[in-house]
């Protein structure tokens, strides 16, 4: 059975897309820690654990995430973009990219932001416009 992230990457479930290529897809987290919190996933595998990915997919995922992080840094005022791989919520490898001002911005147990559809679209566009 396809994961929710596979359905998002295939366009079966709507998302706030940041960037994609034939192998990877980046989109805004719908329960963000901070504005600009983005998820990056491999499109061609539903592997649950990042360290079970083959080397080519792992390296490609991290290189794609780096490009997305650079776009986030340009679009969202922050000191840096944090990266985390928890993989506990959805059984599909995903990298969290979170704009940071402090380490506390990366605490996943804190209350998530509730943003309007319009604001999410604005954020997604601003980051997508910076993606190279």
N, C-alpha and C positions, 0 to 999 in steps of 0.2 A: 504494500500500500504506500502510495506517495506521501511524503511529508508535506506539511504546510509550506515549507520553504521551496520544495520542488514545484508545488502548485503556483507559488508566487513567481518563481523564475520562468515558468511556462506561460505566465499571463492568465492563469485560470483564477487567481485571486488577485485583486488589485493591490498595488503597493506604491510607495513614494520612491520611485526609481532614481538612483543617483547615476549609475553607470553599469554597463554590461559589455561583455564580449562573448565569444562562443563558449567559453569555459567558466566564467565567473559572473556574479550578479551582486550589485550593492544597492541597498535600499534602506530608508529610514526605519529605525525601530519604532513601532507604534506605541510602545510604553518607554519613552526615553528617560535616561538619567539626566541628560542635558539636551538643549536644542542642538541638533546636528548629530545625535547618537545614531550611528549607521551600522548595519550588519552587512558582512561580506561572506558570500557562500560559493562553494563550487556548484556548478549547474549539472555536472555529469556523474555525480556520485551522491548517494544519500548516506555515506559513511558517517557513523555517529561520533567518532573519536578522531580528532585531528591527527594524532600520531599513528593512526592506522592508514592514513592516506599514503598513496605511493609518492615517491620523492618529487616526481614531475608535477603532480597536482598540488602538493604541499608548497613547493617553491613558487609555482604560479599563483596560488592563492595569496601567499604573503607578498609577492611582488605587486599583484593587483591591489591588495589592501594598502600597500604603501602609496600607490598612486591616488587612491581614494582619500587617504589620510592627508596627503598634501593638498588636495582640493578642499577638504574640510577646514584645514588650517588657514587657507586663503579666504574662505567664505564666512567662517564663524570666528569672531574674536575669542582667542584663547591663548594660554601660554604654550600648550602642546596638545597633541592628540594621544590619548592613552589607548592601549590595546589590551584586550582580554579575550581569552578563550575559555569559556566555562563549559558550555555544551550540555548543561543539565536540563534546560527547558524544552528544547526541541531536538529529537534524535537525528540531527543533520549538522555536520560540521559548520560552524559559523564563527566569524571573528567580529567582536564588538570594537568599534572605533568611537571613542567618546572625547569630545572637546573638554579640556581640563583647565581649571584655574588652580585647583588644589587637589591633593590626593583624595580628599573626601568626595569629590565629584564622581569617583569610580566605585563608590559603595553600592553594590547591587541590592542590598536589603533596604535601602532608603525608599521613600515614596517616589513614585515615578511622576513625570510631568503629564499633564492632560492638555494637549494642544488641539486647536481647531483644525479642521481639514484645510482651511485656507492657509493657516500658518505652516502646516506641514508641507503643503505644496510650495509655499514661498521658500522654505528652508531647502527642500529638495532641489528646486530650480537653482538657488544660489550656489549650492555645492556642485550640481551637475555642470553649471556654467564654468566652473573652475577646473573641471576634470580634464586632464591632458593624457 
